Amino acid sequence: MKKLIVILLISFACQISFAQNLSKYNLSFDKLASRWDEGIPLGNGMLGALIWGKGDKLRLSLDRADLWDERNALPDLTTYNFKWVQGQVDKKEYDIVQQKLDNPYNSQTYPTKLPAAAIEFDISSLGKVQSNVLNIQTAINTVKFENGTLFYCYVDANKNQGFFGFDNFKDIEILPNLIVHNYAGNEKIAGDNSHAGQGLQKLGYAKGEVSKTKNTILYKQPMADGHYYEVLIKWEKKDNNIYGTWTISKDEKASISQNIVTPVAGSGHIKWWANFWSKSSISIPDELVQKQYYLEQYKLGSVARKGAPAITLQAVWTADNGSLPPWKGDFHNDLNTQLSYWPTYTSNHLEEGKTFTDWLWKVKGESEKYTKAYFGVQGLNIPGVVTLSGKPMGGWIQYSMSPTVGAWCSQHFYWQWKYSMDNKFLNEQAYPYITQSATFLENISFLKDGVRMLPLSSSPEYNDNDISAWFKKWSNFDLSLAKFLFKAAREVSIAKGNLKAADHWEEIANQLPDYEVNETGFTIAPGQNLTSSHRHMSQYMGIYPLALLDYNIPEDKIRIDNSFKQIETKGTKAWCGYSFSWMASLYARAYQADKAIKQLQIFASNFCSPNSFHLNGDQKGGQYSNFTYRPFTLEGNFAFAQGVNELLLQSRNGYIEVFPAVPSTWNECSFKDLRAEGAFLISASYKDGMVIRMEILSENGGMLNIKLPKGNFALLSKPNLTLRERARVLTQKGEKLIFVNKG
């Protein structure tokens, strides 16, 4: 075996101590992908790369999460504000609203996320690719060629650097070539059905400068308003091997953090991924769903990292096709960011989940400015479509500037607290963010005949951006979020010891009307049923993710069952991939496991690229959806992972359920260290229709409230304790409880 690879493998053997073997979930091909959105994905939250083939070149598409053009395209929001919009709706003169606040999103190239550059290697002399494997356990991609040459690369888990190497290429000359994006040319962009935006040259940047030495390439690209970014590549050639590293900087000189480039993955990189995979695991008898689940977890570890921005539509894998990325690669807080973080809590990846609340907290000042300017009241709301630094981008304002965006984002502060029971986080971030968001919603709403109302309400993306997308009474989407927010504000106030504030939020919550329901279940809004297939499950927020309804309560069960009948009647032809992922969690909350797993199977088989990326449209010619395009976004992927989690463990209405929704085809399954609200880590096994064993670690102490599965359970540490269907056990910090089913 070749010298460098021997070093590499010995290093791995010495450093890796993984609790599970993930090799069967690797991405493995016998060729390079021919498109960027099918490439091998690598990332560390800040830097990312896609490895694919373009012609006879092996290409690394390089990206950095904070490469943004943040020039403003919106008019003065103190003039074109929420009250002005209300007036235009009342006068039925809505064209001016679309012109001022909707159209700039599409008519202007900025603000937008930007791609960085690419590295290419001429591989025409290496022969055919024999194998192309992403090892998700170590986050390393290796490509083996017909002549014995081996290519490998990874993005360091702890440093803002990527690494590459070619081993044993003999007398062939293989050197990296930097490919810069066409910011200054007039290239016509060919359509690739990916919902790509305008060509990058529309941004009007000056041509970048490329400087080379024998072993380095440096590219400096001017941006708008004096900003710039740099891409630096450095390599060494020894015998028949070449290995190198690359990095990207923004508004500072790019530099490599070591003088001698090494091809060996450092112990820090290996340990980071070993620790990531040690957090939790699952075992289910559905190979398609389980592999997709682990690929989602891999992507999560690649895009969510402390200190990096929150997950955007494509995170660190911006389109490499000469155009702006789909939907500008921005932060969509009307669905996309929220769904992207759903699995972090149950999967025991709170650190990755906190990257969302960290970013929301970082842009909180901008959110407050926006709230005051556009809505004219005190409190906190955040735009639904927003830049890196928190500025509004406009678009369909019913959703991009909705009054309830902050309420949905607040749920992640609530979840981060409930799943960790971290009092420091509660005091410093969760309490102020949630209560300030509630203050805003109180201030923007008003009382009419004793009932609290919104001036204008909407339901994403019902009636798109037409004037008819506005409702004068609560949509169930907005109402569910208001109910959740005031309930959460009360709960964090009690936890903080502020009982007066808790009473206030309870009073405000009691002023809200009941949900609008009829024989079709949840309507869109009063007088507006779901009349056709629709991609966004917005009116069902109260079922999931807000969990305001409980299927075990008869009235809630009727509402949920009727809603599902209506959804099924209208069909899936107007759904995107994320619709199926979301629907899996909705079905799981109603214990309809077979329907839930079907949604997950459809998603994995029809709506994903070969590299597991969610492509929004049905890639099998419209079998389940009329959307057959292929714009890549991540929220469907991560919502899928949570759909699996919901089959295994649920936190609902103050109690925990283990294996609440096991499909009828599953004879045996298990999980280790999934996390429930209350900071409980749970491991459990299921076989032949029965939960066999549950181990529960109480991370911070407190009351465990668990609905026991069917069977005759005993608590080993308290054998004389009589256990009923709902077991309540006061736990100490660090205490481990073992429940065994005696049959």
MOVENCOR-V866297 format. One record per residue. RES is the residue in one small letter. PHI is phi in degrees with one decimal (NA if undefined). Layout:
RES;PHI
RES;PHI
This chain:
m;NA
k;-64.4
k;-58.3
l;-67.8
i;-69.8
v;-59.5
i;-58.6
l;-60.4
l;-69.9
i;-62.3
s;-58.9
f;-61.7
a;-61.1
c;-77.1
q;-100.8
i;-88.2
s;-136.0
f;-90.4
a;-77.5
q;-142.4
n;-96.6
l;-104.2
s;-60.6
k;-71.8
y;-102.3
n;-60.7
l;-80.2
s;-139.4
f;-134.7
d;-107.0
k;-160.4
l;-85.2
a;-62.7
s;-104.2
r;-133.2
w;-63.7
d;-81.9
e;-118.1
g;-70.8
i;-73.3
p;-91.0
l;-129.9
g;-175.5
n;-136.1
g;90.6
m;-103.6
l;-107.0
g;-146.3
a;-147.5
l;-119.6
i;-105.5
w;-154.3
g;-115.4
k;-122.4
g;65.2
d;-98.8
k;-115.0
l;-90.3
r;-120.1
l;-109.4
s;-82.4
l;-100.9
d;-148.3
r;-135.3
a;-64.2
d;-101.2
l;-79.9
w;-136.9
d;-101.6
e;-106.9
r;-59.3
n;-81.1
a;-115.6
l;-96.8
p;-75.2
d;-64.2
l;-78.1
t;-74.9
t;-91.0
y;-93.7
n;-106.1
f;-63.4
k;-65.8
w;-62.7
v;-61.5
q;-56.6
g;-62.7
q;-67.7
v;-65.9
d;-61.2
k;-82.9
k;57.2
e;-120.0
y;-96.0
d;-57.2
i;-67.1
v;-66.0
q;-62.1
q;-65.4
k;-82.7
l;-114.8
d;-90.1
n;-62.0
p;-56.5
y;-61.1
n;-94.8
s;-79.1
q;-101.2
t;-71.9
y;-110.9
p;-71.3
t;-162.6
k;-74.3
l;-120.1
p;-79.0
a;-103.8
a;-176.2
a;-146.0
i;-114.1
e;-124.5
f;-126.7
d;-76.4
i;-111.2
s;-63.1
s;-96.2
l;-94.2
g;83.5
k;-68.9
v;-74.5
q;-93.6
s;-154.2
n;-140.9
v;-126.4
l;-100.8
n;-84.2
i;-71.5
q;-68.0
t;-114.8
a;58.8
i;-123.1
n;-102.1
t;-127.0
v;-126.8
k;-107.1
f;-103.9
e;-59.2
n;-86.0
g;97.8
t;-65.4
l;-122.6
f;-108.0
y;-145.4
c;-158.8
y;-160.4
v;-108.0
d;-58.6
a;-67.8
n;-118.4
k;-116.9
n;-82.9
q;-146.1
g;-111.9
f;-126.4
f;-145.1
g;-161.3
f;-119.7
d;-117.3
n;65.9
f;-95.4
k;56.0
d;-90.9
i;-80.0
e;-89.8
i;-124.7
l;-129.2
p;-71.5
n;-123.6
l;-84.5
i;-108.7
v;-97.2
h;-80.5
n;-87.2
y;-78.4
a;-117.0
g;-99.2
n;-128.1
e;-63.6
k;-88.2
i;-88.3
a;-78.0
g;-67.3
d;-127.7
n;63.7
s;-106.5
h;60.5
a;-64.0
g;-86.0
q;-66.1
g;-62.6
l;-60.2
q;-64.0
k;-66.7
l;-72.1
g;77.2
y;-76.7
a;-69.5
k;-66.4
g;-72.7
e;-104.2
v;-118.7
s;-124.4
k;-129.6
t;-124.3
k;-61.2
n;-128.5
t;-144.1
i;-134.1
l;-122.8
y;-122.8
k;-117.5
q;-111.9
p;-65.6
m;-117.3
a;-82.1
d;57.8
g;82.6
h;-80.9
y;-159.1
y;-136.9
e;-127.6
v;-120.0
l;-122.4
i;-120.1
k;-137.2
w;-147.0
e;-133.8
k;-119.3
k;-134.3
d;53.5
n;-102.9
n;-130.2
i;-137.8
y;-143.6
g;-157.6
t;-142.3
w;-140.5
t;-150.8
i;-132.1
s;-124.0
k;-124.9
d;57.7
e;-159.2
k;-70.1
a;-70.8
s;-147.9
i;-94.2
s;-81.1
q;-147.5
n;-79.1
i;-107.7
v;-73.4
t;-121.5
p;-86.2
v;-90.2
a;-61.8
g;-65.5
s;-61.1
g;-62.8
h;-63.2
i;-62.9
k;-65.8
w;-61.4
w;-70.0
a;-62.2
n;-65.9
f;-59.6
w;-72.5
s;-76.3
k;-67.4
s;-165.4
s;-156.1
i;-134.4
s;-140.4
i;-131.3
p;-87.7
d;-114.0
e;-62.7
l;-60.7
v;-70.5
q;-65.8
k;-63.5
q;-61.4
y;-58.7
y;-70.6
l;-68.9
e;-66.9
q;-64.0
y;-60.2
k;-62.9
l;-59.1
g;-64.5
s;-85.8
v;-118.6
a;-115.4
r;-147.6
k;-53.5
g;92.7
a;-93.1
p;-63.0
a;-64.5
i;-73.3
t;-87.9
l;-58.8
q;-117.6
a;53.8
v;-95.4
w;-128.7
t;-64.7
a;-53.0
d;-116.3
n;-138.6
g;83.4
s;-125.0
l;-62.7
p;-70.1
p;-51.7
w;50.5
k;62.4
g;60.5
d;-92.5
f;-92.9
h;-102.0
n;-90.8
d;-96.4
l;175.6
n;-67.6
t;-65.3
q;-62.0
l;-64.9
s;-62.4
y;-102.9
w;-52.8
p;-77.6
t;-65.8
y;-78.9
t;-64.5
s;-75.9
n;66.6
h;-118.8
l;-63.0
e;-63.3
e;-68.4
g;-62.9
k;-69.5
t;-62.6
f;-72.6
t;-66.5
d;-59.7
w;-68.2
l;-59.2
w;-70.1
k;-63.0
v;-95.7
k;-58.1
g;-61.3
e;-64.6
s;-62.8
e;-67.2
k;-63.0
y;-61.3
t;-59.4
k;-67.9
a;-69.7
y;-84.2
f;-96.2
g;72.1
v;-134.3
q;-80.1
g;117.4
l;-137.9
n;-141.4
i;-127.8
p;-60.7
g;-79.7
v;-129.1
v;-147.0
t;-85.0
l;-55.1
s;-92.0
g;98.3
k;-89.4
p;-68.2
m;-111.9
g;76.9
g;107.7
w;-68.7
i;-71.1
q;-56.4
y;-118.4
s;-73.5
m;-136.8
s;-72.1
p;-69.8
t;-109.3
v;-60.6
g;-62.7
a;-63.9
w;-68.9
c;-63.5
s;-62.0
q;-59.1
h;-75.0
f;-65.9
y;-63.3
w;-62.9
q;-59.3
w;-73.7
k;-64.7
y;-82.9
s;-108.5
m;52.0
d;-86.9
n;-66.7
k;-63.2
f;-64.6
l;-57.5
n;-69.7
e;-88.4
q;-131.1
a;-62.1
y;-61.3
p;-64.7
y;-67.1
i;-67.5
t;-71.7
q;-67.5
s;-65.7
a;-66.4
t;-60.2
f;-59.4
l;-67.2
e;-64.0
n;-70.4
i;-83.0
s;-91.7
f;-149.7
l;-94.7
k;-134.2
d;55.5
g;81.6
v;-110.5
r;-81.4
m;-129.1
l;-98.5
p;-60.2
l;-142.1
s;-132.0
s;-153.5
s;-144.4
p;-56.6
e;-108.8
y;-73.2
n;67.6
d;52.0
n;-111.9
d;-76.2
i;-59.0
s;-70.4
a;-76.3
w;-92.3
f;-122.4
k;-84.2
k;-118.7
w;-54.7
s;-74.6
n;-65.3
f;-62.7
d;-64.0
l;-64.8
s;-60.5
l;-66.0
a;-64.2
k;-59.7
f;-62.6
l;-63.6
f;-68.7
k;-64.4
a;-65.9
a;-61.4
r;-63.2
e;-66.2
v;-70.9
s;-67.4
i;-62.5
a;-62.6
k;-81.7
g;87.5
n;-98.0
l;-71.5
k;-63.6
a;-65.0
a;-60.4
d;-62.6
h;-62.3
w;-69.1
e;-66.5
e;-63.3
i;-64.3
a;-61.0
n;-69.2
q;-83.3
l;-77.0
p;-73.9
d;-75.0
y;-59.9
e;-88.7
v;-132.8
n;-146.9
e;-65.4
t;-92.9
g;84.7
f;-71.3
t;-84.0
i;-67.8
a;-160.6
p;-52.5
g;81.3
q;-130.6
n;-77.2
l;-70.1
t;-102.8
s;-156.1
s;-57.3
h;-146.2
r;-73.1
h;-98.7
m;-84.7
s;-61.0
q;-75.1
y;-105.5
m;-55.6
g;-64.0
i;-79.2
y;-159.4
p;-94.9
l;-74.2
a;54.0
l;-82.5
l;-106.9
d;-130.0
y;-60.9
n;-79.2
i;-95.1
p;-51.3
e;-63.4
d;-65.2
k;-59.6
i;-62.4
r;-62.0
i;-69.2
d;-60.2
n;-65.1
s;-63.7
f;-65.4
k;-59.8
q;-66.4
i;-59.5
e;-66.5
t;-64.6
k;-80.6
g;80.5
t;-113.3
k;-66.1
a;-107.3
w;-89.4
c;-102.1
g;-58.2
y;-63.2
s;-61.3
f;-67.9
s;-60.5
w;-64.1
m;-62.2
a;-60.5
s;-68.2
l;-61.8
y;-63.2
a;-61.7
r;-66.0
a;-103.5
y;61.5
q;-95.5
a;-65.8
d;-65.6
k;-70.0
a;-64.3
i;-67.1
k;-62.5
q;-61.8
l;-67.0
q;-65.7
i;-62.5
f;-58.3
a;-66.5
s;-90.0
n;-115.5
f;-118.6
c;-126.7
s;-71.1
p;-55.5
n;-89.3
s;89.0
f;-65.1
h;-73.6
l;-106.7
n;68.4
g;-91.1
d;-77.0
q;-84.9
k;-113.1
g;74.3
g;93.4
q;-59.5
y;-116.4
s;-141.8
n;-76.4
f;-76.2
t;-122.1
y;-77.7
r;-141.7
p;-73.9
f;-83.5
t;-141.2
l;-96.3
e;-61.2
g;-64.3
n;-61.0
f;-75.4
a;-64.4
f;-58.3
a;-59.4
q;-69.5
g;-58.8
v;-68.3
n;-55.8
e;-65.9
l;-72.3
l;-101.7
l;-155.4
q;-132.6
s;-109.1
r;-147.7
n;51.3
g;87.3
y;-138.8
i;-114.4
e;-127.1
v;-101.6
f;48.7
p;-73.2
a;-146.0
v;-92.1
p;-57.5
s;-64.8
t;-84.8
w;-92.7
n;-86.7
e;-151.4
c;-160.1
s;-160.5
f;-151.3
k;-131.9
d;60.7
l;-74.6
r;-112.3
a;-116.5
e;-57.5
g;95.4
a;64.7
f;-107.6
l;-97.2
i;-124.5
s;-123.7
a;-154.7
s;-132.1
y;-134.9
k;-153.8
d;51.0
g;82.5
m;-132.4
v;-77.9
i;-88.5
r;-155.2
m;-134.7
e;-111.6
i;-125.7
l;-99.0
s;-87.8
e;-67.1
n;-123.5
g;78.8
g;115.6
m;-80.9
l;-89.9
n;-120.8
i;-128.4
k;-85.5
l;-74.0
p;-66.4
k;-65.6
g;134.1
n;-116.4
f;-92.6
a;-125.7
l;-96.1
l;-59.3
s;-76.9
k;-138.4
p;-62.6
n;-90.7
l;-74.7
t;-79.9
l;-102.8
r;-101.9
e;-55.5
r;-109.0
a;-93.7
r;-120.6
v;-131.4
l;-79.2
t;-109.9
q;-97.7
k;-59.2
g;84.4
e;-74.1
k;-115.7
l;-110.7
i;-121.8
f;-103.1
v;-122.3
n;-87.7
k;-88.2
g;89.4
